[in-house]
Amino acid sequence: MIRSRIGVAVAAAVLVAVSACGGGGSDEGSGSGTLRVATQADISSMDPIRGNSGGDHQMLYPLYDTLVSFDKDLKPQPGLAESWEYKSPTELVLKLREGVTFHDGAPFDAEAVKYNLERAAAEGSNIVADVESIESVEVVDDLTVQLNLAQPNSALVMTLADRAGMMVSPKAAEAAGGDLSTKPVGAGGWKFVEWKRGASMTYEKFDDYWDKDVERMDKVVISVMPEPKTRATSLRSGQQDIAWDIVPSDAESIQKDDSLTLDEQPRMWTWMIYTNRASKELGDPRVRRALSLAMDRDLLLKSAYFGLGAKPRGFLPDGYWAEPADDVQLDFDLDEARKLIADAGAEGLTFDMLLYADATSTRVGEILKEQWSEIGVTVNLMPREVNQANGDYFNDIKTPAFFAAWTGRPDPALTYRLMFTKEAYFNTSKESTPGIEEALAKDAGLTEPEERKAALDDASRAVVDDMPIIPIVFQHSLTGLGEKVEGFENNLLGKPKLTGVTLKE
């Protein structure tokens, strides 16, 4: 059967003080026993500031609670911070939850928040761009912390719902020499038991977790299964309770199985071509625009994704409050693409492109190879395992292009900042997209979605005009659920959490 949530919710991440509220428990299922989950790729790092894959979040969430949480529509909710308030456009005060402890017994308090945010901004962190607006962190008292900003930042509250808000134990971080990549200690609902690289991650319920009302399974085992059919088969056979990342080609068989449920959720997850705008092959924006114009996205959506997604006009989905400006379009025009290639003097262009080795990515690569050949461009496809491909491109910059996903962020400004500004980890050129800094500076001083929309419209125009990254499709989140699963809820990010999930007796 299928459970579909089609229609992207309009969510406004308004930066206001939010009162604390406890999680609601389920009376239909049991938290006893082990929840078995299959996922596509292993985590790149268990340290939230050091990972390089958007797919890490689902394996980080059990370990680390965030300062701010969010609901399925990405509206901010209390997390480890019970409330927050802007004293001024450059002073954000967080009131912290009392009685929270880390898995090692260390207390969670204002000093821990200060340690974590300063750590996120330090050398070796992959999320410096997330917190660059924070000039200093001031401990007011044990449960109050003030963030002093160098300039206003409209995205900051929702930034604290992402990696920057994942709180690690300062005591554990210091004992590990500052790197928790293999020794994670957080304040989440489960604590770390074992990591078998490339195989599985095991967690056990943290008995001293602050939220006593939310349902949690006694044990969670997330198994890494890169092959999509293996994930689907293990779900059908009852070896797994949940299978994340069901591929479109397996969706129909799960829909037809009365003992299973296919949860389909629109999300911000965008498949795209990352390019290095400083490379000799793809350094000319006319070439990048030509590659985009030569893409038949209707064909790609139908042939590779079985229609389970949506065509993009930019980097945020239509229907979302910060969707691209009305005049932003991604057209299919081979004649214009050929003209741009000629104008750029790029006839006979050949370049290498990394991509993941799964069947869907390979199919997309083959279609792109054929489509780009229509404008005289040759691409050499270089398939790799997920974490290897991410490292080869973002760390080692081995190719000028990479077909991969952007998994979305809780606030729209984060999407633009983390991909298109010069400090962004996901921008291998380390050159800002023209116009993006100005648009984000305009957005930074605003709070209401209606006010922010005009600035974010400018950002959407800037990135499509320069095209340093080429969006292809928004792929729906497809999750397979076994017949005993209760309480599963996805979100607009397509990064579900496991709190609240139980198994029927």
C-alpha positions as CSV (number, residue, x, y, z in Angstrom):
1,M,0.0,0.0,0.0
2,I,1.0,3.6,-0.3
3,R,0.9,6.5,2.2
4,S,1.4,9.7,0.3
5,R,1.8,13.2,1.5
6,I,1.8,15.0,-1.9
7,G,1.8,18.8,-1.8
8,V,4.7,20.7,-0.2
9,A,3.7,22.5,2.9
10,V,4.2,26.2,3.2
11,A,6.4,26.6,6.2
12,A,7.5,29.8,7.8
13,A,10.5,29.6,10.1
14,V,9.7,32.7,12.1
15,L,12.3,33.7,14.5
16,V,10.4,34.1,17.7
17,A,10.5,32.8,21.2
18,V,8.8,29.4,21.4
19,S,7.5,27.9,24.6
20,A,8.6,24.4,25.7
21,C,6.5,21.4,25.0
22,G,7.0,17.7,25.6
23,G,6.7,14.9,23.0
24,G,3.6,12.8,22.8
25,G,3.8,9.1,23.4
26,S,2.0,6.4,21.4
27,D,-0.3,3.9,23.0
28,E,-0.5,1.6,20.0
29,G,3.0,0.2,19.8
30,S,5.7,-1.0,22.1
31,G,9.1,0.5,22.6
32,S,10.6,-2.8,23.7
33,G,12.8,-4.8,21.4
34,T,15.0,-3.7,18.5
35,L,14.1,-1.4,15.6
36,R,15.9,-2.6,12.4
37,V,16.5,0.0,9.7
38,A,18.2,-0.3,6.3
39,T,20.0,2.7,4.8
40,Q,21.8,3.3,1.5
41,A,25.2,4.7,2.8
42,D,27.3,4.6,5.9
43,I,27.8,7.8,7.9
44,S,30.9,9.8,6.8
45,S,31.6,10.8,10.4
46,M,29.9,10.5,13.8
47,D,31.2,14.0,14.7
48,P,28.5,16.5,13.5
49,I,31.0,19.2,12.6
50,R,33.2,16.9,10.5
51,G,30.9,14.9,8.3
52,N,30.5,15.8,4.6
53,S,27.2,14.0,3.6
54,G,23.7,15.2,4.0
55,G,22.7,11.6,4.4
56,D,24.5,11.5,7.8
57,H,21.7,13.2,9.6
58,Q,19.5,10.2,10.0
59,M,22.4,8.4,11.8
60,L,23.3,11.4,13.8
61,Y,19.8,12.2,15.1
62,P,19.6,9.3,17.5
63,L,22.9,10.4,19.2
64,Y,22.5,14.2,19.2
65,D,19.6,16.4,20.1
66,T,19.7,19.9,18.6
67,L,19.2,23.3,20.3
68,V,16.2,23.9,18.1
69,S,14.0,21.2,16.6
70,F,11.4,21.4,13.8
71,D,8.1,19.8,12.9
72,K,7.3,18.0,9.6
73,D,6.7,21.3,7.9
74,L,10.0,22.8,9.1
75,K,8.5,25.1,11.6
76,P,10.9,25.7,14.6
77,Q,10.1,23.8,17.8
78,P,11.8,23.7,21.2
79,G,14.8,21.4,21.5
80,L,17.5,21.6,24.0
81,A,16.6,25.3,24.0
82,E,13.2,25.7,25.5
83,S,12.8,29.2,24.1
84,W,14.6,31.9,22.3
85,E,14.3,35.6,21.8
86,Y,16.1,38.4,19.8
87,K,17.0,41.2,22.2
88,S,18.1,43.1,19.1
89,P,18.8,42.1,15.5
90,T,22.3,41.0,16.6
91,E,21.6,39.5,20.0
92,L,19.9,36.1,20.3
93,V,19.2,34.8,23.8
94,L,18.5,31.0,24.3
95,K,16.9,29.7,27.4
96,L,18.1,26.1,27.9
97,R,16.2,23.0,29.1
98,E,16.9,22.1,32.7
99,G,18.0,18.6,33.8
100,V,19.6,17.5,30.6
101,T,22.7,15.3,30.7
102,F,25.0,13.9,28.1
103,H,25.5,10.2,27.6
104,D,28.7,10.3,29.7
105,G,26.8,12.0,32.6
106,A,28.2,15.5,32.0
107,P,25.7,18.2,32.4
108,F,24.2,20.1,29.5
109,D,24.4,23.8,30.3
110,A,25.3,27.2,28.8
111,E,29.0,26.4,29.0
112,A,28.4,23.4,26.9
113,V,26.6,25.5,24.3
114,K,29.4,28.0,24.2
115,Y,32.0,25.1,23.8
116,N,30.0,23.6,20.9
117,L,29.4,26.8,18.9
118,E,33.1,27.9,19.3
119,R,34.1,24.3,18.2
120,A,31.9,24.6,15.1
121,A,33.7,27.8,14.1
122,A,37.2,26.4,14.7
123,E,39.7,24.9,12.3
124,G,38.8,21.4,11.2
125,S,35.1,22.1,11.2
126,N,33.1,21.6,8.0
127,I,30.3,23.9,9.1
128,V,32.2,27.2,9.7
129,A,29.9,28.9,7.2
130,D,26.9,27.9,9.3
131,V,28.1,29.9,12.3
132,E,30.2,32.7,10.7
133,S,27.7,35.3,11.8
134,I,28.3,34.5,15.5
135,E,30.9,36.9,16.8
136,S,30.9,35.7,20.4
137,V,28.9,33.4,22.8
138,E,28.2,34.8,26.2
139,V,27.2,32.6,29.2
140,V,24.6,34.6,31.1
141,D,23.8,31.9,33.7
142,D,23.8,28.1,33.8
143,L,20.7,27.9,31.6
144,T,20.9,31.1,29.5
145,V,23.3,31.9,26.7
146,Q,23.5,34.9,24.4
147,L,24.8,34.8,20.9
148,N,26.3,38.1,19.8
149,L,26.3,38.5,16.0
150,A,28.6,40.4,13.7
151,Q,25.6,41.0,11.5
152,P,21.9,40.0,11.6
153,N,21.2,36.4,10.4
154,S,17.7,35.5,9.6
155,A,18.6,31.8,9.3
156,L,20.3,31.4,12.6
157,V,17.5,29.9,14.6
158,M,17.0,27.1,12.1
159,T,20.7,26.8,11.7
160,L,20.6,25.6,15.3
161,A,18.3,22.8,14.2
162,D,21.0,21.4,11.9
163,R,24.6,20.2,12.5
164,A,25.6,23.4,14.3
165,G,22.9,22.8,16.9
166,M,23.9,19.1,17.6
167,M,25.4,19.3,21.0
168,V,28.3,17.0,21.9
169,S,29.7,16.5,25.4
170,P,32.6,18.9,25.9
171,K,34.1,16.4,28.4
172,A,34.1,13.6,25.8
173,A,35.3,15.9,23.0
174,E,38.3,16.9,25.0
175,A,39.1,13.4,26.0
176,A,39.0,12.3,22.4
177,G,41.4,15.1,21.3
178,G,38.7,17.2,19.8
179,D,37.5,14.6,17.3
180,L,34.4,12.5,18.0
181,S,34.3,10.9,14.6
182,T,34.5,7.4,16.1
183,K,33.5,8.1,19.7
184,P,30.2,10.0,19.7
185,V,28.8,11.3,22.9
186,G,25.7,13.5,22.7
187,A,22.4,14.1,24.6
188,G,20.0,12.3,22.2
189,G,17.5,9.6,22.8
190,W,20.0,6.8,22.2
191,K,23.7,6.3,23.0
192,F,26.3,4.8,20.9
193,V,27.1,1.1,21.1
194,E,29.0,0.0,18.0
195,W,30.0,1.1,14.5
196,K,30.9,-1.6,12.0
197,R,32.2,0.5,9.1
198,G,30.3,-0.1,6.0
199,A,28.0,-2.5,7.7
200,S,26.0,-1.2,10.6
201,M,25.5,1.2,13.5
202,T,24.0,0.1,16.8
203,Y,22.4,2.3,19.5
204,E,20.7,1.6,22.8
205,K,18.1,3.7,24.6
206,F,19.6,6.4,26.9
207,D,17.7,5.9,30.2
208,D,18.4,9.4,31.4
209,Y,17.0,11.1,28.3
210,W,15.2,14.4,29.2
211,D,12.0,13.6,27.4
212,K,10.3,10.9,29.3
213,D,7.1,11.1,27.3
214,V,8.4,10.3,23.8
215,E,8.4,6.7,22.7
216,R,11.8,5.1,21.9
217,M,12.8,1.6,21.0
218,D,15.2,-0.2,23.4
219,K,17.7,-0.7,20.6
220,V,18.2,0.6,17.1
221,V,20.3,-1.1,14.5
222,I,20.9,0.8,11.2
223,S,22.3,-1.5,8.5
224,V,24.1,-0.2,5.5
225,M,22.8,-1.7,2.3
226,P,24.1,0.2,-0.8
227,E,22.2,-2.0,-3.2
228,P,18.6,-0.8,-3.5
229,K,17.1,-4.2,-4.2
230,T,18.8,-5.6,-1.1
231,R,17.1,-3.0,1.0
232,A,13.7,-3.7,-0.6
233,T,14.2,-7.5,-0.3
234,S,15.2,-7.3,3.3
235,L,12.1,-5.3,4.1
236,R,9.8,-7.8,2.3
237,S,11.4,-10.7,4.0
238,G,10.9,-9.2,7.5
239,Q,14.7,-8.8,8.2
240,Q,14.2,-5.0,8.4
241,D,11.4,-2.9,9.9
242,I,12.1,0.3,7.9
243,A,14.0,0.8,4.7
244,W,15.1,4.3,3.9
245,D,16.0,5.4,0.4
246,I,13.7,3.1,-1.6
247,V,14.5,3.7,-5.2
248,P,11.6,4.5,-7.7
249,S,12.1,1.2,-9.5
250,D,11.3,-0.7,-6.4
251,A,8.4,1.5,-5.3
252,E,5.6,-0.4,-7.2
253,S,6.4,-3.8,-5.7
254,I,6.2,-2.4,-2.2
255,Q,3.0,-0.6,-3.0
256,K,1.4,-3.9,-4.1
257,D,2.5,-5.7,-0.9
258,D,-0.4,-5.5,1.6
259,S,2.0,-6.2,4.4
260,L,4.1,-3.2,3.7
261,T,3.6,0.6,3.4
262,L,5.4,3.0,1.1
263,D,5.6,6.4,2.7
264,E,6.0,9.0,-0.1
265,Q,6.9,12.5,0.9
266,P,7.9,15.6,-1.2
267,R,11.1,17.0,0.1
268,M,13.9,19.5,-0.6
269,W,16.3,16.7,-1.7
270,T,17.6,17.8,-5.1
271,W,19.7,15.8,-7.5
272,M,22.1,18.1,-9.2
273,I,25.4,18.6,-11.0
274,Y,27.9,20.3,-8.7
275,T,30.5,22.1,-10.8
276,N,33.8,23.8,-9.9
277,R,33.4,27.2,-11.4
278,A,37.2,27.7,-11.1
279,S,37.9,24.7,-13.3
280,K,39.2,25.2,-16.9
281,E,36.5,22.9,-18.3
282,L,33.5,24.4,-16.5
283,G,34.7,27.9,-15.5
284,D,32.6,29.7,-18.1
285,P,29.0,30.3,-17.0
286,R,27.9,30.0,-20.7
287,V,29.1,26.4,-20.7
288,R,27.3,25.7,-17.4
289,R,24.1,27.2,-18.7
290,A,24.4,25.2,-21.9
291,L,24.7,22.0,-20.0
292,S,21.4,22.9,-18.2
293,L,19.6,23.9,-21.4
294,A,20.6,20.6,-23.0
295,M,18.9,18.6,-20.2
296,D,15.4,17.2,-20.9
297,R,14.3,17.1,-17.3
298,D,10.9,15.6,-18.2
299,L,12.6,12.6,-19.7
300,L,15.0,12.3,-16.8
301,L,12.1,12.4,-14.3
302,K,10.1,9.8,-16.2
303,S,13.0,7.4,-17.2
304,A,15.2,7.5,-14.1
305,Y,12.8,8.4,-11.3
306,F,9.5,6.8,-12.6
307,G,7.8,10.2,-12.2
308,L,8.2,10.1,-8.4
309,G,9.5,13.6,-8.0
310,A,9.2,17.1,-9.4
311,K,11.0,19.2,-12.0
312,P,12.9,22.1,-10.4
313,R,13.0,25.8,-11.3
314,G,15.8,26.3,-8.9
315,F,17.1,25.0,-5.6
316,L,13.9,25.2,-3.5
317,P,10.7,23.4,-4.4
318,D,7.5,25.1,-5.8
319,G,4.9,25.5,-3.0
320,Y,7.5,26.2,-0.4
321,W,7.3,29.8,1.0
322,A,10.8,30.6,-0.4
323,E,10.3,29.0,-3.8
324,P,12.3,30.6,-6.7
325,A,11.1,33.9,-8.2
326,D,8.3,33.6,-10.8
327,D,10.7,34.6,-13.6
328,V,13.2,31.9,-12.8
329,Q,12.9,28.9,-15.2
330,L,15.0,26.0,-16.3
331,D,14.2,25.6,-20.0
332,F,15.1,22.8,-22.5
333,D,16.5,24.4,-25.6
334,L,19.2,22.6,-27.6
335,D,19.6,25.4,-30.1
336,E,20.4,27.9,-27.4
337,A,22.7,25.4,-25.7
338,R,24.7,24.9,-28.9
339,K,24.9,28.7,-29.4
340,L,26.3,29.2,-25.8
341,I,28.9,26.5,-26.4
342,A,30.0,28.2,-29.6
343,D,30.1,31.6,-28.0
344,A,32.3,30.2,-25.2
345,G,34.6,28.5,-27.7
346,A,33.9,25.2,-26.0
347,E,33.2,23.0,-29.0
348,G,34.5,19.5,-28.4
349,L,34.4,20.0,-24.6
350,T,35.3,16.8,-22.6
351,F,35.2,16.6,-18.8
352,D,35.1,14.0,-16.1
353,M,32.1,13.7,-13.7
354,L,31.9,11.7,-10.5
355,L,28.6,10.1,-9.6
356,Y,27.3,7.5,-7.2
357,A,27.5,3.8,-8.3
358,D,23.8,3.0,-7.7
359,A,21.5,2.0,-10.6
360,T,19.5,5.2,-10.6
361,S,22.5,7.5,-10.6
362,T,24.1,5.4,-13.4
363,R,20.9,5.7,-15.4
364,V,20.9,9.5,-15.0
365,G,24.6,9.6,-16.0
366,E,23.9,7.7,-19.2
367,I,21.0,9.9,-20.1
368,L,23.0,13.0,-19.5
369,K,25.9,11.6,-21.6
370,E,23.5,11.1,-24.5
371,Q,21.8,14.5,-24.1
372,W,25.0,16.5,-23.8
373,S,26.4,14.7,-26.9
374,E,23.6,16.5,-28.8
375,I,25.6,19.8,-28.2
376,G,29.0,18.3,-28.9
377,V,30.0,17.8,-25.2
378,T,31.5,14.5,-23.9
379,V,31.3,13.5,-20.3
380,N,33.4,10.7,-18.8
381,L,31.3,9.0,-16.0
382,M,33.2,8.0,-12.9
383,P,31.0,6.0,-10.5
384,R,32.0,5.6,-6.9
385,E,30.6,4.5,-3.6
386,V,28.8,7.4,-1.8
387,N,31.4,8.4,0.8
388,Q,34.3,7.9,-1.6
389,A,32.6,10.0,-4.2
390,N,31.9,12.8,-1.7
391,G,35.5,12.8,-0.5
392,D,36.9,12.6,-4.0
393,Y,35.0,15.7,-5.0
394,F,34.5,18.0,-1.9
395,N,37.9,17.2,-0.3
396,D,40.2,16.3,-3.1
397,I,38.5,18.0,-6.1
398,K,39.4,15.2,-8.4
399,T,36.9,16.2,-11.1
400,P,35.3,19.5,-12.3
401,A,31.8,18.0,-11.9
402,F,29.9,15.7,-9.5
403,F,26.3,14.3,-10.0
404,A,25.0,14.0,-6.4
405,A,22.2,15.3,-4.1
406,W,21.7,18.3,-2.0
407,T,19.6,17.1,0.9
408,G,18.2,20.4,1.9
409,R,18.5,22.5,5.1
410,P,15.9,23.8,7.6
411,D,16.1,27.4,6.4
412,P,16.3,28.6,2.7
413,A,19.2,31.0,3.4
414,L,21.3,28.0,4.5
415,T,20.8,26.3,1.1
416,Y,22.1,29.4,-0.7
417,R,24.9,30.1,1.8
418,L,26.3,26.6,2.1
419,M,26.5,26.0,-1.7
420,F,27.2,29.4,-3.3
421,T,29.3,31.6,-0.9
422,K,33.1,31.6,-0.9
423,E,33.4,30.0,2.5
424,A,30.9,27.2,1.8
425,Y,32.2,23.6,2.1
426,F,30.1,22.5,-0.8
427,N,31.6,25.2,-3.1
428,T,34.8,23.7,-4.4
429,S,35.8,26.9,-6.3
430,K,35.8,29.0,-3.1
431,E,34.4,31.8,-5.3
432,S,31.1,33.4,-4.5
433,T,28.4,33.3,-7.1
434,P,27.9,36.9,-8.3
435,G,25.0,38.5,-6.5
436,I,24.6,35.9,-3.8
437,E,26.4,37.8,-1.0
438,E,24.3,40.9,-1.7
439,A,21.0,38.9,-1.7
440,L,21.9,37.1,1.6
441,A,23.0,40.3,3.2
442,K,19.6,41.8,2.4
443,D,17.8,38.7,3.8
444,A,19.9,38.6,7.0
445,G,18.2,41.6,8.6
446,L,14.7,40.4,8.0
447,T,12.5,38.0,10.0
448,E,9.1,37.7,8.4
449,P,8.8,35.3,5.4
450,E,6.9,37.9,3.4
451,E,9.8,40.3,3.8
452,R,12.5,37.7,3.2
453,K,10.9,36.5,0.0
454,A,12.1,39.4,-2.1
455,A,15.7,38.9,-1.0
456,L,15.5,35.2,-1.5
457,D,14.1,35.8,-5.0
458,D,17.2,37.7,-5.8
459,A,19.3,34.8,-4.6
460,S,17.3,32.4,-6.8
461,R,18.0,34.5,-9.8
462,A,21.7,34.9,-9.1
463,V,22.4,31.1,-8.8
464,V,20.4,30.2,-11.9
465,D,22.0,33.0,-13.9
466,D,25.6,31.9,-13.0
467,M,24.6,28.1,-12.7
468,P,27.6,26.9,-10.6
469,I,25.3,24.0,-9.7
470,I,22.8,22.6,-12.1
471,P,19.5,21.2,-10.5
472,I,17.9,18.2,-12.2
473,V,15.0,16.9,-10.1
474,F,13.4,17.0,-6.7
475,Q,13.1,13.3,-5.8
476,H,10.4,12.3,-3.4
477,S,11.4,10.6,-0.2
478,L,10.4,6.9,-0.4
479,T,10.5,4.9,2.8
480,G,9.3,1.3,3.1
481,L,7.6,0.4,6.4
482,G,7.0,-3.1,7.8
483,E,3.6,-4.1,9.0
484,K,4.5,-3.6,12.7
485,V,5.8,-0.1,12.4
486,E,3.8,2.6,14.2
487,G,4.5,6.4,14.6
488,F,6.8,6.9,11.7
489,E,6.7,10.5,10.5
490,N,8.8,12.1,7.7
491,N,9.4,15.8,7.1
492,L,10.0,18.3,4.3
493,L,13.7,17.6,4.6
494,G,13.2,13.9,4.0
495,K,15.4,13.2,7.0
496,P,13.2,11.3,9.4
497,K,13.9,10.9,13.1
498,L,13.2,7.7,15.0
499,T,11.8,9.1,18.2
500,G,8.1,8.2,18.4
501,V,8.5,5.0,16.3
502,T,7.3,1.8,17.9
503,L,6.5,-1.8,16.8
504,K,3.1,-3.3,17.3
505,E,3.0,-6.3,19.7
